[in-house]
Amino acid sequence: MQFQQLAYFVAVAETRHFTRAAERVHVSQPSLSQQIRALETELGTDLFSRARGNIALTEAGEALLPLARRILADADTARLEVQELAQLRRGRVRLGATPSLCTGLLPDVLRTFHAMHPGIRLLIEESGSHGLVRELADGALDLALVVLPLPRPSPALTTVELLREDLVVVSATTAPPPGGGRTVAVSDLRHESLVMFRHGYDLRELTVAACRADGFEPSFAVEGGEMDAVLGFVRAGLGVAVVPSMVATHAGQGLRVTPFTPQSRLHRTIALAHRSDATLSRAAQEFQRVLLATHPRKPHGRTP
């Protein structure tokens, strides 16, 4: 089994078309088909069903695809590691983060790292913790900033706790403050219409869980947005939203920030995660060092 064959297999699996796959990997279509056949012969089974006009993965192909992606990602990391020996003048860091962390925590860290190592490419993937954990496991990311506890704890991931961040309620300055005072209790949200994030957003799950723990189902005025959209909807007076304090600090005009009461205090735990079974590239190690030097940290070990 050769890396080249795996790359051809992944290209066909993703395009579901032999000609387009050949164009992607810059080989002729007959050469690509020959290598796929050779791989199937070596494995002793078909990887694709080849009905006319319909290329689909077989059960064996479905099983091989995530493994092939991981092998290719690890091989790519090995190649980049050699290239980065020239004092980190080249390389890349594939970093995942939740949308709110891309807005609040990352900009200053990225600016510091880029100033130190301008030749290293920073590739940012924005997603919820569910998706980031999956991409780490598949080898598509080097590091990810996630919210603990992880949606699917895995012994294959190592996490380092960075900080605990308070959550606050934002509302339009043209509307009465939620709860009618300088602080707000979770129970006060019973009487508010919430602007709610899309499914898979950590903040959505945390907010809904807090309301249910207080004995009520929250009422949604609007749901399904990303961070910028949610803040815009709140600013327009459609409802209130529970957001991280670091996002609220930079939310701009038109929004009121109301903290929770000490009894109702909500917070989330931010951690840096990476695969336990793979060595980080030098660039990723350096980014991790810069990030951990910027924020207080607490070793969290492997996730249970």
C-alpha positions in Angstrom: 0.0 0.0 0.0 1.5 3.4 -1.1 0.7 6.9 0.1 0.0 7.8 -3.6 -2.6 5.1 -3.8 -4.3 6.3 -0.6 -4.3 9.9 -1.9 -5.9 8.7 -5.1 -8.5 6.8 -3.1 -9.4 9.8 -0.9 -9.7 12.0 -4.1 -12.2 9.6 -5.6 -14.1 9.1 -2.4 -14.5 12.9 -2.0 -15.3 13.7 -5.6 -17.3 10.5 -6.4 -15.9 10.8 -9.9 -12.7 9.3 -11.4 -12.0 12.0 -13.9 -12.5 14.9 -11.4 -10.3 13.0 -8.9 -7.6 12.6 -11.5 -7.7 16.3 -12.2 -7.4 17.1 -8.5 -4.3 14.9 -8.1 -2.8 15.9 -11.5 -2.6 12.4 -13.1 -4.3 10.9 -16.0 -7.6 9.1 -15.4 -6.3 5.7 -16.6 -3.3 5.9 -14.2 -5.5 6.8 -11.3 -7.9 3.9 -12.1 -5.0 1.5 -12.4 -3.7 2.5 -9.0 -7.1 2.2 -7.4 -7.4 -1.3 -8.9 -4.0 -2.2 -7.5 -5.0 -1.0 -4.1 -8.2 -3.1 -4.2 -6.3 -6.1 -5.3 -3.8 -5.7 -2.4 -6.6 -5.3 0.1 -8.6 -8.2 -1.5 -11.9 -6.2 -1.8 -13.6 -3.5 -3.8 -13.5 0.0 -2.4 -16.0 1.5 -4.8 -19.2 0.3 -6.5 -19.0 1.5 -10.0 -22.6 1.7 -11.3 -22.8 3.8 -14.5 -22.8 7.5 -13.5 -22.7 6.6 -9.8 -19.5 6.0 -7.8 -20.2 5.0 -4.2 -18.0 3.7 -1.4 -18.4 0.1 -0.4 -18.5 -0.9 3.2 -14.7 -1.5 3.0 -14.2 1.9 1.4 -16.2 3.6 4.2 -14.0 1.8 6.8 -10.7 2.8 5.0 -11.6 6.5 4.3 -11.0 8.0 7.8 -7.9 5.8 8.2 -6.5 6.9 4.9 -7.1 10.6 5.7 -5.3 10.1 9.0 -2.3 8.4 7.4 -2.0 11.1 4.8 -2.3 13.8 7.4 0.4 12.2 9.5 2.7 11.8 6.5 2.1 15.4 5.6 3.0 16.4 9.2 6.2 14.4 8.9 7.1 16.2 5.7 6.4 19.6 7.2 8.4 18.8 10.3 11.5 18.3 8.2 10.8 21.6 6.4 10.5 23.5 9.6 14.0 22.7 10.8 15.1 26.1 9.3 14.3 28.0 12.5 10.5 27.8 12.0 10.7 30.0 8.9 8.2 27.7 7.1 5.3 25.5 8.1 1.7 25.7 9.2 -0.5 25.3 12.1 -4.0 23.9 11.6 -6.0 25.3 14.5 -9.7 24.8 15.4 -11.7 27.0 17.6 -15.3 27.6 18.5 -16.8 30.8 16.8 -16.9 32.7 20.1 -13.2 32.0 20.8 -12.3 33.1 17.3 -13.9 36.4 18.2 -12.7 36.9 21.7 -9.5 34.9 22.6 -7.7 34.2 19.3 -7.0 37.6 17.6 -4.4 38.7 20.2 -2.7 35.3 20.3 -2.6 35.1 16.5 -1.2 38.6 16.2 1.6 37.7 18.7 2.4 34.4 17.0 2.4 35.9 13.5 4.8 38.7 14.5 7.2 36.1 15.9 6.9 33.6 13.0 5.6 35.4 9.9 6.5 32.5 7.6 4.2 30.0 9.3 0.7 29.7 7.8 -2.2 29.8 10.2 -5.2 27.8 9.1 -8.2 28.4 11.3 -11.2 26.0 11.3 -14.3 27.5 13.0 -16.7 24.9 14.4 -18.4 23.7 17.6 -16.6 21.4 20.0 -18.3 18.3 18.5 -16.9 19.0 15.1 -13.5 20.0 16.4 -13.1 16.8 18.4 -14.0 14.8 15.3 -11.5 16.7 13.1 -8.7 16.2 15.6 -9.4 12.5 15.7 -9.3 12.4 11.8 -5.9 14.2 11.8 -7.4 17.3 10.0 -6.3 19.6 12.9 -3.2 20.0 14.9 -4.7 21.8 17.9 -8.2 22.9 18.9 -9.6 25.3 21.5 -12.6 23.5 22.9 -15.1 23.8 25.7 -15.0 21.3 28.5 -16.4 18.8 29.2 -16.0 17.3 25.7 -19.1 16.1 24.0 -17.5 12.7 23.4 -14.6 12.2 25.9 -11.8 10.2 24.2 -8.6 8.7 25.6 -7.0 9.6 22.2 -7.2 13.3 23.1 -5.1 15.3 25.6 -6.5 18.6 27.0 -4.9 21.4 28.9 -7.3 23.7 30.7 -6.6 27.4 29.9 -9.2 29.4 31.7 -12.7 29.6 33.1 -14.8 32.4 31.5 -17.9 33.9 33.0 -21.0 34.1 30.8 -23.2 37.2 30.7 -26.5 38.3 29.3 -26.5 40.9 26.5 -29.6 42.9 25.6 -30.4 46.0 23.5 -29.8 49.3 25.2 -33.2 50.4 23.9 -35.0 47.6 25.9 -35.4 47.3 29.7 -32.5 45.4 31.4 -33.2 41.6 31.8 -34.3 41.0 35.4 -34.9 44.7 35.9 -31.5 45.4 37.7 -27.8 45.3 37.5 -27.6 41.5 37.7 -29.8 38.8 36.3 -30.7 35.3 37.6 -31.2 32.3 35.4 -34.8 32.2 36.6 -35.2 35.7 35.1 -34.7 34.2 31.6 -38.0 32.5 32.0 -39.6 35.8 31.1 -37.3 36.7 28.3 -37.2 35.8 24.6 -33.8 34.4 23.8 -31.8 34.8 20.6 -30.3 31.4 20.4 -27.3 29.9 18.6 -27.6 27.1 16.1 -27.5 23.4 17.1 -24.0 22.2 17.9 -23.0 25.5 19.5 -21.6 24.9 23.0 -23.3 28.1 24.3 -26.7 26.8 23.2 -26.4 23.6 25.1 -25.1 25.3 28.2 -27.8 27.9 28.2 -30.6 25.4 27.6 -29.2 23.1 30.3 -29.1 26.0 32.9 -32.7 26.9 32.1 -33.9 23.3 32.5 -32.0 22.9 35.7 -34.0 25.9 37.0 -37.2 24.2 36.0 -38.3 25.8 32.7 -37.9 25.5 29.0 -36.4 28.7 27.4 -38.4 30.6 24.8 -36.6 31.4 21.5 -37.4 34.5 19.5 -34.8 33.6 16.9 -32.5 30.6 16.6 -29.9 29.3 14.3 -27.3 32.1 14.1 -23.6 32.4 14.5 -22.0 34.8 17.0 -22.1 38.0 14.9 -25.7 37.3 13.8 -26.8 36.7 17.4 -25.3 40.0 18.6 -26.9 41.8 15.6 -30.3 40.3 16.4 -30.0 41.3 20.1 -28.9 44.8 19.1 -32.1 45.0 16.9 -34.2 44.3 20.0 -35.4 40.8 19.1 -34.4 39.3 22.4 -31.5 38.6 24.8 -28.6 36.2 24.5 -26.2 34.5 26.9 -22.6 35.0 25.6 -19.0 34.8 26.9 -17.8 37.9 28.7 -14.8 38.3 26.4 -17.2 38.5 23.4 -19.5 41.0 25.3 -16.5 43.2 26.1 -15.9 43.8 22.4 -19.5 43.7 21.2 -19.7 47.4 20.4 -22.5 50.0 20.8 -26.1 49.2 21.2 -25.7 46.4 23.6 -26.1 46.2 27.4 -24.0 43.7 29.3 -25.6 42.3 32.5 -23.7 39.8 34.7 -25.4 36.9 36.4 -26.0 37.0 40.1 -23.4 35.1 42.2 -26.0 32.4 42.9 -26.8 32.0 39.2 -23.2 32.4 37.9 -22.6 30.6 34.6 -19.2 29.9 33.2 -17.5 27.7 30.7 -14.0 26.0 30.8 -11.8 26.6 27.8 -9.1 24.0 27.0 -6.4 23.3 24.3 -6.7 19.8 22.9 -4.6 17.7 20.6 -4.2 14.0 19.7 -2.4 11.9 22.3 -1.1 9.4 19.7 0.5 11.9 17.3 3.6 14.2 17.8 2.8 17.9 17.2 4.8 19.6 14.4 7.4 22.1 15.6 5.1 25.0 14.4 2.2 23.6 16.4 4.4 23.1 19.5 5.5 26.7 19.2 1.9 28.0 18.8 1.0 25.9 21.9 3.8 27.5 23.8 2.8 31.0 22.8 -0.9 30.4 23.7 -0.1 28.8 27.1 2.3 31.6 27.9 -0.5 34.1 27.2 -3.1 32.5 29.5 -3.1 30.8 32.9 -3.2 27.1 32.6 -4.1 24.1 34.6 -3.0 20.6 33.5 -6.1 18.5 32.7 -4.4 15.3 31.5 -6.1 12.9 29.3 -9.8 13.1 29.0 -11.5 10.2 30.8 
